Amino acid sequence: MTVLARTSRLALTAAGVAALTACSATSTPDSSPGTPTAEATSPRATTPASNPDGTPDLNSPETVATGIDVPWGLAFRSDGSALVAERDTGRVLRVRAGGGEPEEIYEVPGVAEGGEGGLLGLAVAADHAETGWVYAYYTADDDNRIVRFRPDRTDDPEVIFKGIAKGPRHNGGRIAFGPDGMLYAGTGDASDESRSQDRDDPSGKILRLTPEGEPAPGNPWKNSPVWSMGHRNVQGLAWDSQDRMYGIEFGQNEWDEVNLIEAGKNYGWPEVEGEAGDDRYADPLVQWTTDEASPSGAAVAGDTLYVAGLKGERLWTVPLSGGDAKAELAGEYGRLRTVAVAPDGSLWLTTSNADGRGDPRDGDDRIVRFPAG
């Protein structure tokens, strides 16, 4: 394992975000694919971005749901219940805060499952909790797209963004509302590496959208949904209490990455994988071999970034105030897909042993809850 997140490296990230904002206010537009215009800004907090109650207790697991068919997206409502996406069935399940039998509340129409595609990420905006909007990223017949719907209504979901390339692999799929109230989406290169360096292609990017699906104000390039580029397959998005954004990325043969995401930056794929030391590309904060991680979901609780590992079958903890990353729960639950912090500060973790690449155990796939410390 190679870990770049030493104390000195992470201590510089806050200054880096501040410097980005300061530079963007005075920079001049440039037509080159790696240079943002003067509109680039860093997100501003409108809601808490992390768990204020401390570190979850990983020694006190509680299984809150079993028998879920390839759980992928996980989002919380204001009442503490969780919404869970089943990748292959297209169903959205509700799991109550105290656990129990999952309840189907919606089925997204038009989901084309297969390979790494299907019903993927879910998101609920804090200020949409009362209106009931739920956002979903899924693979359709011709593309990957983002829709929103109200589970208590029978009308078709509203397509708010489409045209993200689909493939048997690398469909991305994670969506989340940032502390600025905008919707962020991690996309994949759909196994066509050239897409990641094409700024006009939404694939192999992190997108920043309004809740209605339009390019968000302040994006690096005018009228573009692209927030950052040069990604291979982003499946984890998280923010810390200082509004710093982290993107979790699958590598190819060598290095998986945890990246500090900044507006307009190029993260190198396919030109580089892992740390390159090339000023044209942003180096990762942390990198692991693909056997150790194959990382998917991410969440911040307290001062720690949690990263769920699929092939690595472990939960990585990355101390954001400095220090080395540490592997937890190695092999205890098999493949780990998604990790999220609940409104009560507990950490929820989903397995992915029934996805065709793992060894299902009795009761899989499941959701495990770890109480706030």
C-alpha positions as CSV (number, residue, x, y, z in Angstrom):
1,M,0.0,0.0,0.0
2,T,1.1,3.5,-0.8
3,V,-0.5,6.3,1.3
4,L,0.2,9.9,0.3
5,A,-2.0,11.4,3.0
6,R,0.7,12.3,5.5
7,T,0.0,15.1,8.0
8,S,1.8,17.8,5.9
9,R,0.0,16.8,2.7
10,L,-3.5,17.0,4.2
11,A,-2.7,20.2,6.1
12,L,-2.1,21.9,2.7
13,T,-5.5,21.0,1.3
14,A,-7.4,23.7,3.0
15,A,-5.0,26.3,1.8
16,G,-5.2,24.7,-1.7
17,V,-9.0,25.2,-1.8
18,A,-8.6,28.8,-0.6
19,A,-6.0,29.4,-3.2
20,L,-8.2,28.0,-5.9
21,T,-11.0,30.4,-5.0
22,A,-8.6,33.4,-4.9
23,C,-7.0,32.5,-8.3
24,S,-10.3,31.9,-10.0
25,A,-11.5,35.4,-9.1
26,T,-8.6,36.9,-11.1
27,S,-7.8,34.3,-13.8
28,T,-8.6,35.0,-17.5
29,P,-10.5,32.6,-19.7
30,D,-8.5,30.1,-21.7
31,S,-9.8,27.7,-24.4
32,S,-7.4,24.9,-23.4
33,P,-9.2,21.8,-21.9
34,G,-7.5,22.1,-18.6
35,T,-8.0,25.7,-17.7
36,P,-11.1,27.1,-16.0
37,T,-12.7,30.4,-16.7
38,A,-13.0,33.2,-14.1
39,E,-16.4,31.8,-13.0
40,A,-14.8,28.9,-11.1
41,T,-15.6,29.0,-7.4
42,S,-15.4,26.6,-4.4
43,P,-18.6,25.4,-2.8
44,R,-20.1,27.3,0.1
45,A,-21.7,25.5,3.0
46,T,-25.5,25.7,3.5
47,T,-25.9,22.5,5.5
48,P,-23.7,20.4,7.7
49,A,-21.4,18.2,5.6
50,S,-20.2,15.7,8.2
51,N,-21.1,14.0,11.4
52,P,-20.6,16.3,14.4
53,D,-20.9,13.5,16.9
54,G,-17.5,11.9,16.5
55,T,-16.2,8.6,15.1
56,P,-18.6,5.7,14.6
57,D,-17.9,2.6,16.8
58,L,-16.8,-0.1,14.4
59,N,-16.7,-2.6,17.2
60,S,-20.5,-2.5,17.6
61,P,-22.1,-3.6,14.4
62,E,-25.9,-4.0,14.0
63,T,-27.4,-5.6,10.9
64,V,-30.4,-3.5,10.0
65,A,-31.5,-5.2,6.7
66,T,-30.8,-8.4,4.8
67,G,-31.8,-10.1,1.5
68,I,-31.3,-7.0,-0.7
69,D,-30.6,-7.6,-4.3
70,V,-27.3,-5.8,-5.1
71,P,-27.7,-2.6,-3.1
72,W,-26.0,0.4,-4.7
73,G,-27.4,3.8,-3.9
74,L,-28.1,4.8,-0.3
75,A,-29.7,8.1,0.8
76,F,-31.4,9.3,4.0
77,R,-34.6,11.1,4.5
78,S,-35.2,13.6,7.3
79,D,-37.0,11.0,9.4
80,G,-33.9,8.9,9.6
81,S,-35.1,6.2,7.3
82,A,-32.8,5.1,4.4
83,L,-33.6,4.7,0.7
84,V,-31.7,1.9,-1.0
85,A,-31.4,1.2,-4.7
86,E,-31.3,-2.3,-6.0
87,R,-29.0,-2.3,-9.0
88,D,-30.5,-5.1,-11.1
89,T,-34.3,-4.8,-10.2
90,G,-34.6,-1.0,-10.4
91,R,-36.5,-1.0,-7.1
92,V,-36.1,1.6,-4.4
93,L,-36.5,0.2,-0.9
94,R,-37.1,2.0,2.4
95,V,-35.3,0.8,5.5
96,R,-36.5,2.4,8.7
97,A,-34.0,3.9,11.1
98,G,-34.4,1.1,13.5
99,G,-34.0,-1.6,10.8
100,G,-36.5,-4.3,9.8
101,E,-37.9,-5.7,6.6
102,P,-37.1,-3.4,3.6
103,E,-40.2,-2.0,2.0
104,E,-40.5,-1.3,-1.7
105,I,-41.7,2.3,-2.3
106,Y,-40.9,2.8,-6.0
107,E,-39.6,1.1,-9.1
108,V,-37.6,3.2,-11.6
109,P,-38.9,2.5,-15.1
110,G,-36.6,1.8,-18.0
111,V,-33.6,0.5,-16.0
112,A,-31.3,-1.5,-18.3
113,E,-29.3,-3.7,-15.9
114,G,-26.3,-5.7,-17.0
115,G,-22.6,-5.6,-16.3
116,E,-21.9,-2.7,-14.0
117,G,-25.0,-0.8,-15.1
118,G,-28.5,-0.6,-13.6
119,L,-30.1,1.5,-10.9
120,L,-27.0,3.1,-9.2
121,G,-26.9,6.3,-7.1
122,L,-29.6,7.9,-5.0
123,A,-29.7,11.3,-3.5
124,V,-32.1,13.4,-1.4
125,A,-31.5,17.1,-0.9
126,A,-31.9,18.5,2.6
127,D,-34.1,21.3,1.4
128,H,-36.2,18.9,-0.7
129,A,-37.0,16.6,2.1
130,E,-40.5,18.0,2.6
131,T,-41.3,18.1,-1.1
132,G,-40.4,14.4,-1.4
133,W,-38.0,14.6,-4.4
134,V,-35.7,11.6,-4.8
135,Y,-32.9,11.7,-7.4
136,A,-31.5,8.6,-9.1
137,Y,-28.7,7.8,-11.5
138,Y,-29.4,4.8,-13.7
139,T,-28.4,3.0,-16.9
140,A,-31.1,3.2,-19.6
141,D,-31.2,1.6,-23.1
142,D,-29.0,4.2,-24.7
143,D,-27.2,6.1,-22.0
144,N,-26.8,6.8,-18.3
145,R,-29.1,9.5,-17.0
146,I,-30.3,11.3,-13.8
147,V,-34.0,11.5,-13.0
148,R,-36.0,12.7,-10.0
149,F,-39.3,11.4,-8.8
150,R,-41.7,11.4,-5.9
151,P,-42.3,7.9,-4.5
152,D,-45.9,8.7,-3.5
153,R,-46.8,9.5,-7.1
154,T,-47.4,7.2,-10.0
155,D,-46.2,9.5,-12.9
156,D,-43.0,8.8,-14.7
157,P,-39.8,10.3,-13.2
158,E,-38.5,13.6,-14.7
159,V,-35.3,13.2,-16.7
160,I,-33.1,16.1,-15.6
161,F,-29.8,15.0,-17.3
162,K,-29.0,12.5,-20.0
163,G,-26.4,11.6,-22.5
164,I,-23.8,10.1,-20.1
165,A,-22.1,7.2,-22.1
166,K,-23.0,3.7,-21.0
167,G,-20.9,0.6,-21.2
168,P,-20.6,-2.9,-19.7
169,R,-18.1,-1.3,-17.3
170,H,-17.3,2.2,-15.9
171,N,-20.7,3.7,-15.7
172,G,-19.9,5.8,-12.6
173,G,-23.2,6.4,-10.8
174,R,-22.6,8.2,-7.5
175,I,-24.7,11.3,-7.0
176,A,-24.8,13.6,-3.9
177,F,-25.9,17.0,-2.9
178,G,-23.0,19.2,-1.8
179,P,-22.9,21.7,1.0
180,D,-23.7,24.4,-1.7
181,G,-27.0,22.7,-2.5
182,M,-25.9,21.6,-6.0
183,L,-26.2,18.1,-7.3
184,Y,-22.8,16.4,-8.0
185,A,-22.5,13.3,-10.2
186,G,-19.5,11.0,-10.7
187,T,-19.4,9.5,-14.1
188,G,-17.2,6.8,-15.8
189,D,-15.4,6.6,-19.1
190,A,-17.7,3.7,-20.3
191,S,-14.5,1.9,-21.2
192,D,-13.6,4.6,-23.8
193,E,-10.6,6.3,-22.2
194,S,-10.6,9.2,-24.6
195,R,-13.9,10.5,-23.2
196,S,-12.2,11.5,-19.9
197,Q,-10.0,14.2,-21.6
198,D,-12.8,15.5,-23.8
199,R,-14.2,18.5,-21.9
200,D,-17.4,18.5,-24.0
201,D,-18.2,14.9,-23.0
202,P,-19.9,14.4,-19.6
203,S,-18.3,10.9,-19.2
204,G,-15.2,10.4,-17.1
205,K,-16.0,13.6,-15.1
206,I,-17.5,14.9,-12.0
207,L,-20.6,17.0,-12.9
208,R,-22.1,19.9,-10.9
209,L,-25.8,20.6,-11.6
210,T,-28.6,22.6,-10.2
211,P,-31.5,20.5,-8.7
212,E,-33.2,20.9,-12.0
213,G,-30.3,19.4,-13.9
214,E,-28.8,22.6,-15.5
215,P,-25.1,23.4,-15.4
216,A,-24.6,25.0,-12.0
217,P,-23.7,28.7,-11.6
218,G,-20.0,29.1,-11.0
219,N,-18.9,26.0,-12.8
220,P,-15.3,26.3,-14.3
221,W,-16.5,26.5,-17.9
222,K,-19.5,28.6,-18.8
223,N,-22.6,26.6,-19.7
224,S,-20.8,23.4,-19.0
225,P,-21.9,20.8,-16.3
226,V,-18.3,19.7,-15.8
227,W,-16.7,20.4,-12.4
228,S,-13.6,18.3,-12.8
229,M,-12.2,16.0,-15.6
230,G,-9.7,13.2,-16.3
231,H,-11.5,10.5,-14.2
232,R,-11.8,6.8,-15.0
233,N,-14.7,5.7,-12.9
234,V,-15.9,7.8,-9.9
235,Q,-18.2,6.0,-7.5
236,G,-17.6,7.9,-4.2
237,L,-18.2,11.6,-3.3
238,A,-17.9,13.2,0.1
239,W,-17.3,16.5,1.8
240,D,-15.7,17.3,5.1
241,S,-16.6,20.0,7.7
242,Q,-14.5,22.5,5.8
243,D,-16.4,21.8,2.6
244,R,-13.5,20.1,1.0
245,M,-14.7,17.6,-1.6
246,Y,-13.3,14.1,-2.1
247,G,-13.7,11.9,-5.1
248,I,-13.1,8.2,-5.0
249,E,-11.8,6.5,-8.2
250,F,-11.2,3.0,-9.5
251,G,-7.8,2.5,-11.0
252,Q,-7.0,0.1,-13.9
253,N,-4.2,-2.2,-13.0
254,E,-2.1,-0.3,-10.5
255,W,-3.6,2.5,-8.3
256,D,-7.0,3.4,-6.9
257,E,-7.3,7.0,-5.7
258,V,-8.7,9.3,-3.2
259,N,-8.7,12.8,-4.7
260,L,-9.2,16.3,-3.3
261,I,-11.6,17.6,-5.9
262,E,-11.2,21.2,-7.0
263,A,-13.0,23.2,-9.7
264,G,-11.5,22.8,-13.2
265,K,-8.7,20.4,-12.3
266,N,-7.7,17.5,-14.5
267,Y,-7.1,14.2,-12.6
268,G,-5.1,12.7,-15.4
269,W,-6.9,9.6,-16.7
270,P,-5.9,8.0,-19.1
271,E,-2.6,9.8,-19.3
272,V,-1.7,8.9,-15.7
273,E,-2.8,6.5,-13.0
274,G,-2.0,7.4,-9.4
275,E,0.7,9.9,-8.5
276,A,2.4,11.3,-11.5
277,G,4.2,14.5,-10.3
278,D,3.1,16.2,-13.5
279,D,1.9,19.8,-13.1
280,R,-0.8,19.3,-15.7
281,Y,-2.6,16.8,-13.5
282,A,-3.7,16.7,-9.9
283,D,-2.1,13.9,-7.8
284,P,-4.2,11.9,-5.4
285,L,-4.1,12.4,-1.6
286,V,-4.1,8.6,-1.1
287,Q,-3.5,5.7,-3.4
288,W,-3.9,2.0,-2.9
289,T,-3.2,-1.0,-5.2
290,T,-6.4,-2.3,-6.9
291,D,-6.2,-5.5,-4.9
292,E,-6.3,-3.5,-1.6
293,A,-9.3,-1.4,-2.5
294,S,-11.3,-1.1,-5.7
295,P,-13.1,1.7,-3.8
296,S,-16.7,2.6,-4.2
297,G,-18.7,4.6,-1.7
298,A,-17.3,7.3,0.6
299,A,-18.5,9.3,3.6
300,V,-17.0,11.7,6.2
301,A,-17.8,11.3,9.9
302,G,-16.0,13.6,12.3
303,D,-12.5,14.0,11.0
304,T,-12.3,10.7,9.2
305,L,-13.0,9.8,5.6
306,Y,-14.5,6.3,5.2
307,V,-14.0,4.4,1.9
308,A,-15.7,1.2,1.1
309,G,-13.6,-1.4,-0.8
310,L,-15.0,-4.0,-3.2
311,K,-12.2,-6.2,-4.3
312,G,-10.3,-5.3,-1.1
313,E,-13.2,-6.3,1.1
314,R,-12.4,-3.7,3.7
315,L,-13.3,-0.3,5.0
316,W,-10.5,2.2,4.7
317,T,-10.3,5.0,7.2
318,V,-8.4,8.1,6.2
319,P,-7.7,10.7,9.0
320,L,-8.2,14.1,7.4
321,S,-6.2,15.9,10.0
322,G,-3.1,13.9,9.1
323,G,-1.7,10.4,9.5
324,D,-1.9,7.1,7.6
325,A,-4.9,5.4,6.2
326,K,-6.0,2.2,8.0
327,A,-7.9,-0.9,6.9
328,E,-10.8,-1.9,9.0
329,L,-13.3,-4.9,8.9
330,A,-11.0,-6.7,6.5
331,G,-12.8,-9.7,5.1
332,E,-15.6,-9.6,7.7
333,Y,-18.4,-8.7,5.4
334,G,-17.0,-9.4,1.9
335,R,-17.3,-6.8,-0.8
336,L,-18.3,-3.4,0.5
337,R,-20.1,-1.0,-1.9
338,T,-21.6,2.0,-0.2
339,V,-20.9,3.8,3.1
340,A,-23.0,6.8,4.4
341,V,-23.6,8.8,7.5
342,A,-27.2,8.7,8.9
343,P,-28.9,11.8,10.4
344,D,-28.2,10.3,13.9
345,G,-24.5,10.1,13.2
346,S,-24.3,6.4,12.7
347,L,-22.4,4.9,9.8
348,W,-24.3,2.6,7.4
349,L,-22.4,0.1,5.2
350,T,-23.8,-2.0,2.4
351,T,-22.3,-5.3,1.1
352,S,-22.1,-6.3,-2.6
353,N,-21.5,-10.0,-2.5
354,A,-24.4,-10.9,-4.8
355,D,-23.2,-8.7,-7.7
356,G,-21.7,-11.5,-9.7
357,R,-18.1,-10.9,-8.4
358,G,-18.4,-12.0,-4.8
359,D,-19.4,-15.0,-2.7
360,P,-22.8,-14.4,-1.1
361,R,-23.1,-15.3,2.5
362,D,-26.3,-16.2,4.4
363,G,-28.5,-13.1,4.4
364,D,-26.6,-11.2,1.7
365,D,-26.7,-8.6,0.6
366,R,-27.1,-6.7,3.8
367,I,-26.8,-3.3,5.5
368,V,-24.8,-3.0,8.6
369,R,-25.0,0.0,11.0
370,F,-22.3,1.3,13.4
371,P,-23.5,3.7,16.1
372,A,-21.9,7.1,16.6
373,G,-19.2,7.1,19.1
